[in-house]
């Protein structure tokens, strides 16, 4: 997906003929990714996020993940949407609805789960509805490393 995104191909994760043609052309020409490789690891038990880029730890920070009735899904997922600001809306576990406009620095990685900025009084505990929430400044920094195709591993 990262290769597709970098080369203007629909980032669907399917290595079809268009992807293979572009990939082989890039390999023959000796082109490689200029942006490096990023991996994000989120721990729901320690409520933390670690971000690695090109083999180096860039940051480790406290985050908020999903509450027990709306947990952050465990597994490894590629980011599939990357937006500077979105309106997040849905249904709370109690059946009430929410609409939060202007949520910044959003990288969706699994359905409605995303890495993003969200103002809270504290970080380091389960408070979200499945997303990985961070202070705005931290989310902005993470956003710069999480274009489409970046792997997010949640344990």
mmCIF file of the C-alpha atoms, coordinates in Angstrom:
data_MODEL
# 
_entry.id   MODEL 
# 
loop_
_atom_site.group_PDB 
_atom_site.id 
_atom_site.type_symbol 
_atom_site.label_atom_id 
_atom_site.label_alt_id 
_atom_site.label_comp_id 
_atom_site.label_asym_id 
_atom_site.label_entity_id 
_atom_site.label_seq_id 
_atom_site.pdbx_PDB_ins_code 
_atom_site.Cartn_x 
_atom_site.Cartn_y 
_atom_site.Cartn_z 
_atom_site.occupancy 
_atom_site.B_iso_or_equiv 
_atom_site.pdbx_formal_charge 
_atom_site.auth_seq_id 
_atom_site.auth_comp_id 
_atom_site.auth_asym_id 
_atom_site.auth_atom_id 
_atom_site.pdbx_PDB_model_num 
ATOM 1   C CA . UNK A 1 1   ? 0.000   0.000  0.000   1.00 0.00 ? 1   UNK A CA 1 
ATOM 2   C CA . UNK A 1 2   ? 2.867   2.371  0.758   1.00 0.00 ? 2   UNK A CA 1 
ATOM 3   C CA . UNK A 1 3   ? 4.346   1.697  -2.692  1.00 0.00 ? 3   UNK A CA 1 
ATOM 4   C CA . UNK A 1 4   ? 0.946   2.212  -4.320  1.00 0.00 ? 4   UNK A CA 1 
ATOM 5   C CA . UNK A 1 5   ? 0.467   5.492  -2.466  1.00 0.00 ? 5   UNK A CA 1 
ATOM 6   C CA . UNK A 1 6   ? 3.971   6.719  -3.357  1.00 0.00 ? 6   UNK A CA 1 
ATOM 7   C CA . UNK A 1 7   ? 3.408   5.957  -7.051  1.00 0.00 ? 7   UNK A CA 1 
ATOM 8   C CA . UNK A 1 8   ? -0.076  7.385  -7.513  1.00 0.00 ? 8   UNK A CA 1 
ATOM 9   C CA . UNK A 1 9   ? -1.762  3.967  -7.687  1.00 0.00 ? 9   UNK A CA 1 
ATOM 10  C CA . UNK A 1 10  ? -4.991  3.319  -5.768  1.00 0.00 ? 10  UNK A CA 1 
ATOM 11  C CA . UNK A 1 11  ? -3.746  2.079  -2.382  1.00 0.00 ? 11  UNK A CA 1 
ATOM 12  C CA . UNK A 1 12  ? -5.863  -1.056 -2.046  1.00 0.00 ? 12  UNK A CA 1 
ATOM 13  C CA . UNK A 1 13  ? -3.118  -3.524 -1.092  1.00 0.00 ? 13  UNK A CA 1 
ATOM 14  C CA . UNK A 1 14  ? -3.757  -5.681 -4.165  1.00 0.00 ? 14  UNK A CA 1 
ATOM 15  C CA . UNK A 1 15  ? -0.601  -6.503 -6.122  1.00 0.00 ? 15  UNK A CA 1 
ATOM 16  C CA . UNK A 1 16  ? -2.291  -6.523 -9.515  1.00 0.00 ? 16  UNK A CA 1 
ATOM 17  C CA . UNK A 1 17  ? -0.773  -5.906 -12.963 1.00 0.00 ? 17  UNK A CA 1 
ATOM 18  C CA . UNK A 1 18  ? -0.464  -2.127 -12.509 1.00 0.00 ? 18  UNK A CA 1 
ATOM 19  C CA . UNK A 1 19  ? 1.391   -2.522 -9.219  1.00 0.00 ? 19  UNK A CA 1 
ATOM 20  C CA . UNK A 1 20  ? 3.734   -5.205 -10.571 1.00 0.00 ? 20  UNK A CA 1 
ATOM 21  C CA . UNK A 1 21  ? 4.547   -3.170 -13.692 1.00 0.00 ? 21  UNK A CA 1 
ATOM 22  C CA . UNK A 1 22  ? 5.349   -0.098 -11.605 1.00 0.00 ? 22  UNK A CA 1 
ATOM 23  C CA . UNK A 1 23  ? 7.245   -2.132 -8.991  1.00 0.00 ? 23  UNK A CA 1 
ATOM 24  C CA . UNK A 1 24  ? 9.407   -3.883 -11.577 1.00 0.00 ? 24  UNK A CA 1 
ATOM 25  C CA . UNK A 1 25  ? 10.093  -0.613 -13.395 1.00 0.00 ? 25  UNK A CA 1 
ATOM 26  C CA . UNK A 1 26  ? 11.182  1.002  -10.122 1.00 0.00 ? 26  UNK A CA 1 
ATOM 27  C CA . UNK A 1 27  ? 13.405  -1.983 -9.249  1.00 0.00 ? 27  UNK A CA 1 
ATOM 28  C CA . UNK A 1 28  ? 15.064  -2.020 -12.678 1.00 0.00 ? 28  UNK A CA 1 
ATOM 29  C CA . UNK A 1 29  ? 15.690  1.732  -12.427 1.00 0.00 ? 29  UNK A CA 1 
ATOM 30  C CA . UNK A 1 30  ? 17.175  1.267  -8.938  1.00 0.00 ? 30  UNK A CA 1 
ATOM 31  C CA . UNK A 1 31  ? 14.554  3.437  -7.234  1.00 0.00 ? 31  UNK A CA 1 
ATOM 32  C CA . UNK A 1 32  ? 13.785  2.827  -3.588  1.00 0.00 ? 32  UNK A CA 1 
ATOM 33  C CA . UNK A 1 33  ? 11.609  4.588  -1.045  1.00 0.00 ? 33  UNK A CA 1 
ATOM 34  C CA . UNK A 1 34  ? 13.020  7.965  -0.117  1.00 0.00 ? 34  UNK A CA 1 
ATOM 35  C CA . UNK A 1 35  ? 10.867  8.136  2.987   1.00 0.00 ? 35  UNK A CA 1 
ATOM 36  C CA . UNK A 1 36  ? 12.207  5.071  4.813   1.00 0.00 ? 36  UNK A CA 1 
ATOM 37  C CA . UNK A 1 37  ? 10.226  2.460  6.707   1.00 0.00 ? 37  UNK A CA 1 
ATOM 38  C CA . UNK A 1 38  ? 8.008   3.188  9.715   1.00 0.00 ? 38  UNK A CA 1 
ATOM 39  C CA . UNK A 1 39  ? 6.433   0.767  12.195  1.00 0.00 ? 39  UNK A CA 1 
ATOM 40  C CA . UNK A 1 40  ? 4.060   1.743  15.004  1.00 0.00 ? 40  UNK A CA 1 
ATOM 41  C CA . UNK A 1 41  ? 3.514   -0.480 18.037  1.00 0.00 ? 41  UNK A CA 1 
ATOM 42  C CA . UNK A 1 42  ? 0.618   0.189  20.419  1.00 0.00 ? 42  UNK A CA 1 
ATOM 43  C CA . UNK A 1 43  ? 0.316   -1.589 23.754  1.00 0.00 ? 43  UNK A CA 1 
ATOM 44  C CA . UNK A 1 44  ? -3.170  -1.633 25.254  1.00 0.00 ? 44  UNK A CA 1 
ATOM 45  C CA . UNK A 1 45  ? -1.798  -3.040 28.518  1.00 0.00 ? 45  UNK A CA 1 
ATOM 46  C CA . UNK A 1 46  ? 0.720   -0.225 29.089  1.00 0.00 ? 46  UNK A CA 1 
ATOM 47  C CA . UNK A 1 47  ? -1.296  2.392  27.138  1.00 0.00 ? 47  UNK A CA 1 
ATOM 48  C CA . UNK A 1 48  ? 1.761   3.365  25.137  1.00 0.00 ? 48  UNK A CA 1 
ATOM 49  C CA . UNK A 1 49  ? 2.843   3.885  21.551  1.00 0.00 ? 49  UNK A CA 1 
ATOM 50  C CA . UNK A 1 50  ? 6.342   3.314  20.163  1.00 0.00 ? 50  UNK A CA 1 
ATOM 51  C CA . UNK A 1 51  ? 7.260   4.611  16.728  1.00 0.00 ? 51  UNK A CA 1 
ATOM 52  C CA . UNK A 1 52  ? 10.263  3.310  14.793  1.00 0.00 ? 52  UNK A CA 1 
ATOM 53  C CA . UNK A 1 53  ? 11.551  4.807  11.563  1.00 0.00 ? 53  UNK A CA 1 
ATOM 54  C CA . UNK A 1 54  ? 14.368  3.351  9.470   1.00 0.00 ? 54  UNK A CA 1 
ATOM 55  C CA . UNK A 1 55  ? 15.567  1.180  12.364  1.00 0.00 ? 55  UNK A CA 1 
ATOM 56  C CA . UNK A 1 56  ? 15.580  3.908  15.020  1.00 0.00 ? 56  UNK A CA 1 
ATOM 57  C CA . UNK A 1 57  ? 13.142  4.580  17.844  1.00 0.00 ? 57  UNK A CA 1 
ATOM 58  C CA . UNK A 1 58  ? 11.670  8.004  17.147  1.00 0.00 ? 58  UNK A CA 1 
ATOM 59  C CA . UNK A 1 59  ? 9.412   8.174  20.192  1.00 0.00 ? 59  UNK A CA 1 
ATOM 60  C CA . UNK A 1 60  ? 7.625   6.299  22.916  1.00 0.00 ? 60  UNK A CA 1 
ATOM 61  C CA . UNK A 1 61  ? 4.636   8.040  24.434  1.00 0.00 ? 61  UNK A CA 1 
ATOM 62  C CA . UNK A 1 62  ? 1.571   7.499  26.594  1.00 0.00 ? 62  UNK A CA 1 
ATOM 63  C CA . UNK A 1 63  ? -1.707  7.151  24.671  1.00 0.00 ? 63  UNK A CA 1 
ATOM 64  C CA . UNK A 1 64  ? -5.325  6.292  25.355  1.00 0.00 ? 64  UNK A CA 1 
ATOM 65  C CA . UNK A 1 65  ? -6.775  3.171  23.742  1.00 0.00 ? 65  UNK A CA 1 
ATOM 66  C CA . UNK A 1 66  ? -10.256 1.670  23.787  1.00 0.00 ? 66  UNK A CA 1 
ATOM 67  C CA . UNK A 1 67  ? -12.407 1.151  26.852  1.00 0.00 ? 67  UNK A CA 1 
ATOM 68  C CA . UNK A 1 68  ? -13.436 -2.442 27.693  1.00 0.00 ? 68  UNK A CA 1 
ATOM 69  C CA . UNK A 1 69  ? -16.821 -2.076 25.958  1.00 0.00 ? 69  UNK A CA 1 
ATOM 70  C CA . UNK A 1 70  ? -15.161 -0.633 22.813  1.00 0.00 ? 70  UNK A CA 1 
ATOM 71  C CA . UNK A 1 71  ? -11.595 -2.022 22.771  1.00 0.00 ? 71  UNK A CA 1 
ATOM 72  C CA . UNK A 1 72  ? -8.879  -1.241 20.266  1.00 0.00 ? 72  UNK A CA 1 
ATOM 73  C CA . UNK A 1 73  ? -8.621  -4.314 18.038  1.00 0.00 ? 73  UNK A CA 1 
ATOM 74  C CA . UNK A 1 74  ? -5.387  -6.259 18.415  1.00 0.00 ? 74  UNK A CA 1 
ATOM 75  C CA . UNK A 1 75  ? -3.404  -7.297 15.349  1.00 0.00 ? 75  UNK A CA 1 
ATOM 76  C CA . UNK A 1 76  ? -1.298  -5.698 12.638  1.00 0.00 ? 76  UNK A CA 1 
ATOM 77  C CA . UNK A 1 77  ? -2.942  -3.328 10.179  1.00 0.00 ? 77  UNK A CA 1 
ATOM 78  C CA . UNK A 1 78  ? -1.757  -0.924 7.461   1.00 0.00 ? 78  UNK A CA 1 
ATOM 79  C CA . UNK A 1 79  ? -2.910  2.679  7.606   1.00 0.00 ? 79  UNK A CA 1 
ATOM 80  C CA . UNK A 1 80  ? -5.418  3.192  4.813   1.00 0.00 ? 80  UNK A CA 1 
ATOM 81  C CA . UNK A 1 81  ? -6.519  6.820  5.174   1.00 0.00 ? 81  UNK A CA 1 
ATOM 82  C CA . UNK A 1 82  ? -4.408  9.794  6.207   1.00 0.00 ? 82  UNK A CA 1 
ATOM 83  C CA . UNK A 1 83  ? -6.115  13.151 6.933   1.00 0.00 ? 83  UNK A CA 1 
ATOM 84  C CA . UNK A 1 84  ? -5.092  16.345 8.693   1.00 0.00 ? 84  UNK A CA 1 
ATOM 85  C CA . UNK A 1 85  ? -8.594  16.800 10.141  1.00 0.00 ? 85  UNK A CA 1 
ATOM 86  C CA . UNK A 1 86  ? -11.835 14.801 10.163  1.00 0.00 ? 86  UNK A CA 1 
ATOM 87  C CA . UNK A 1 87  ? -15.214 14.726 11.864  1.00 0.00 ? 87  UNK A CA 1 
ATOM 88  C CA . UNK A 1 88  ? -15.551 11.521 13.856  1.00 0.00 ? 88  UNK A CA 1 
ATOM 89  C CA . UNK A 1 89  ? -19.061 10.369 14.641  1.00 0.00 ? 89  UNK A CA 1 
ATOM 90  C CA . UNK A 1 90  ? -20.744 7.232  15.838  1.00 0.00 ? 90  UNK A CA 1 
ATOM 91  C CA . UNK A 1 91  ? -22.547 5.566  18.682  1.00 0.00 ? 91  UNK A CA 1 
ATOM 92  C CA . UNK A 1 92  ? -21.325 5.338  22.271  1.00 0.00 ? 92  UNK A CA 1 
ATOM 93  C CA . UNK A 1 93  ? -21.630 2.035  24.152  1.00 0.00 ? 93  UNK A CA 1 
ATOM 94  C CA . UNK A 1 94  ? -24.666 3.478  26.012  1.00 0.00 ? 94  UNK A CA 1 
ATOM 95  C CA . UNK A 1 95  ? -26.479 4.093  22.721  1.00 0.00 ? 95  UNK A CA 1 
ATOM 96  C CA . UNK A 1 96  ? -26.020 7.870  22.632  1.00 0.00 ? 96  UNK A CA 1 
ATOM 97  C CA . UNK A 1 97  ? -24.435 9.436  19.572  1.00 0.00 ? 97  UNK A CA 1 
ATOM 98  C CA . UNK A 1 98  ? -21.363 11.619 19.242  1.00 0.00 ? 98  UNK A CA 1 
ATOM 99  C CA . UNK A 1 99  ? -19.974 13.909 16.557  1.00 0.00 ? 99  UNK A CA 1 
ATOM 100 C CA . UNK A 1 100 ? -16.501 15.366 17.094  1.00 0.00 ? 100 UNK A CA 1 
ATOM 101 C CA . UNK A 1 101 ? -15.543 17.837 14.331  1.00 0.00 ? 101 UNK A CA 1 
ATOM 102 C CA . UNK A 1 102 ? -11.944 18.838 13.717  1.00 0.00 ? 102 UNK A CA 1 
ATOM 103 C CA . UNK A 1 103 ? -10.181 15.754 15.084  1.00 0.00 ? 103 UNK A CA 1 
ATOM 104 C CA . UNK A 1 104 ? -6.583  16.359 13.956  1.00 0.00 ? 104 UNK A CA 1 
ATOM 105 C CA . UNK A 1 105 ? -3.750  14.281 12.528  1.00 0.00 ? 105 UNK A CA 1 
ATOM 106 C CA . UNK A 1 106 ? -5.711  11.112 11.708  1.00 0.00 ? 106 UNK A CA 1 
ATOM 107 C CA . UNK A 1 107 ? -4.301  7.855  10.315  1.00 0.00 ? 107 UNK A CA 1 
ATOM 108 C CA . UNK A 1 108 ? -7.006  5.158  10.104  1.00 0.00 ? 108 UNK A CA 1 
ATOM 109 C CA . UNK A 1 109 ? -5.656  1.609  10.398  1.00 0.00 ? 109 UNK A CA 1 
ATOM 110 C CA . UNK A 1 110 ? -8.570  -0.741 11.154  1.00 0.00 ? 110 UNK A CA 1 
ATOM 111 C CA . UNK A 1 111 ? -12.158 0.105  10.292  1.00 0.00 ? 111 UNK A CA 1 
ATOM 112 C CA . UNK A 1 112 ? -12.953 3.098  12.497  1.00 0.00 ? 112 UNK A CA 1 
ATOM 113 C CA . UNK A 1 113 ? -9.795  2.738  14.621  1.00 0.00 ? 113 UNK A CA 1 
ATOM 114 C CA . UNK A 1 114 ? -7.223  5.458  14.068  1.00 0.00 ? 114 UNK A CA 1 
ATOM 115 C CA . UNK A 1 115 ? -4.145  7.136  15.455  1.00 0.00 ? 115 UNK A CA 1 
ATOM 116 C CA . UNK A 1 116 ? -5.156  10.762 16.130  1.00 0.00 ? 116 UNK A CA 1 
ATOM 117 C CA . UNK A 1 117 ? -5.017  13.805 18.318  1.00 0.00 ? 117 UNK A CA 1 
ATOM 118 C CA . UNK A 1 118 ? -7.657  14.239 21.011  1.00 0.00 ? 118 UNK A CA 1 
ATOM 119 C CA . UNK A 1 119 ? -7.688  16.567 24.001  1.00 0.00 ? 119 UNK A CA 1 
ATOM 120 C CA . UNK A 1 120 ? -7.973  14.741 27.326  1.00 0.00 ? 120 UNK A CA 1 
ATOM 121 C CA . UNK A 1 121 ? -7.039  15.675 30.873  1.00 0.00 ? 121 UNK A CA 1 
ATOM 122 C CA . UNK A 1 122 ? -4.570  12.776 30.908  1.00 0.00 ? 122 UNK A CA 1 
ATOM 123 C CA . UNK A 1 123 ? -3.089  10.036 28.746  1.00 0.00 ? 123 UNK A CA 1 
ATOM 124 C CA . UNK A 1 124 ? -2.061  6.515  29.653  1.00 0.00 ? 124 UNK A CA 1 
ATOM 125 C CA . UNK A 1 125 ? -5.435  4.882  30.317  1.00 0.00 ? 125 UNK A CA 1 
ATOM 126 C CA . UNK A 1 126 ? -8.267  3.312  28.335  1.00 0.00 ? 126 UNK A CA 1 
ATOM 127 C CA . UNK A 1 127 ? -10.568 6.228  27.440  1.00 0.00 ? 127 UNK A CA 1 
ATOM 128 C CA . UNK A 1 128 ? -11.374 5.983  23.732  1.00 0.00 ? 128 UNK A CA 1 
ATOM 129 C CA . UNK A 1 129 ? -13.920 4.069  21.668  1.00 0.00 ? 129 UNK A CA 1 
ATOM 130 C CA . UNK A 1 130 ? -11.179 2.015  19.984  1.00 0.00 ? 130 UNK A CA 1 
ATOM 131 C CA . UNK A 1 131 ? -8.911  4.711  18.624  1.00 0.00 ? 131 UNK A CA 1 
ATOM 132 C CA . UNK A 1 132 ? -5.404  5.549  19.809  1.00 0.00 ? 132 UNK A CA 1 
ATOM 133 C CA . UNK A 1 133 ? -5.623  9.078  21.207  1.00 0.00 ? 133 UNK A CA 1 
ATOM 134 C CA . UNK A 1 134 ? -2.644  11.396 21.723  1.00 0.00 ? 134 UNK A CA 1 
ATOM 135 C CA . UNK A 1 135 ? -2.082  15.054 22.622  1.00 0.00 ? 135 UNK A CA 1 
ATOM 136 C CA . UNK A 1 136 ? -2.211  17.256 19.515  1.00 0.00 ? 136 UNK A CA 1 
ATOM 137 C CA . UNK A 1 137 ? 1.541   17.911 19.347  1.00 0.00 ? 137 UNK A CA 1 
ATOM 138 C CA . UNK A 1 138 ? 2.365   14.200 19.650  1.00 0.00 ? 138 UNK A CA 1 
ATOM 139 C CA . UNK A 1 139 ? -0.298  13.256 17.090  1.00 0.00 ? 139 UNK A CA 1 
ATOM 140 C CA . UNK A 1 140 ? 1.120   15.818 14.651  1.00 0.00 ? 140 UNK A CA 1 
ATOM 141 C CA . UNK A 1 141 ? 4.561   14.265 14.981  1.00 0.00 ? 141 UNK A CA 1 
ATOM 142 C CA . UNK A 1 142 ? 3.212   10.696 14.588  1.00 0.00 ? 142 UNK A CA 1 
ATOM 143 C CA . UNK A 1 143 ? 1.127   11.804 11.570  1.00 0.00 ? 143 UNK A CA 1 
ATOM 144 C CA . UNK A 1 144 ? 4.288   12.783 9.704   1.00 0.00 ? 144 UNK A CA 1 
ATOM 145 C CA . UNK A 1 145 ? 5.502   9.177  9.947   1.00 0.00 ? 145 UNK A CA 1 
ATOM 146 C CA . UNK A 1 146 ? 2.252   7.334  9.171   1.00 0.00 ? 146 UNK A CA 1 
ATOM 147 C CA . UNK A 1 147 ? 1.294   7.739  5.519   1.00 0.00 ? 147 UNK A CA 1 
ATOM 148 C CA . UNK A 1 148 ? -0.915  5.148  3.826   1.00 0.00 ? 148 UNK A CA 1 
ATOM 149 C CA . UNK A 1 149 ? 0.599   1.683  4.161   1.00 0.00 ? 149 UNK A CA 1 
ATOM 150 C CA . UNK A 1 150 ? 2.396   2.224  7.488   1.00 0.00 ? 150 UNK A CA 1 
ATOM 151 C CA . UNK A 1 151 ? 2.000   -0.847 9.711   1.00 0.00 ? 151 UNK A CA 1 
ATOM 152 C CA . UNK A 1 152 ? 0.335   -0.394 13.104  1.00 0.00 ? 152 UNK A CA 1 
ATOM 153 C CA . UNK A 1 153 ? 0.733   -3.338 15.493  1.00 0.00 ? 153 UNK A CA 1 
ATOM 154 C CA . UNK A 1 154 ? -1.651  -3.434 18.469  1.00 0.00 ? 154 UNK A CA 1 
ATOM 155 C CA . UNK A 1 155 ? -1.113  -5.835 21.378  1.00 0.00 ? 155 UNK A CA 1 
# 
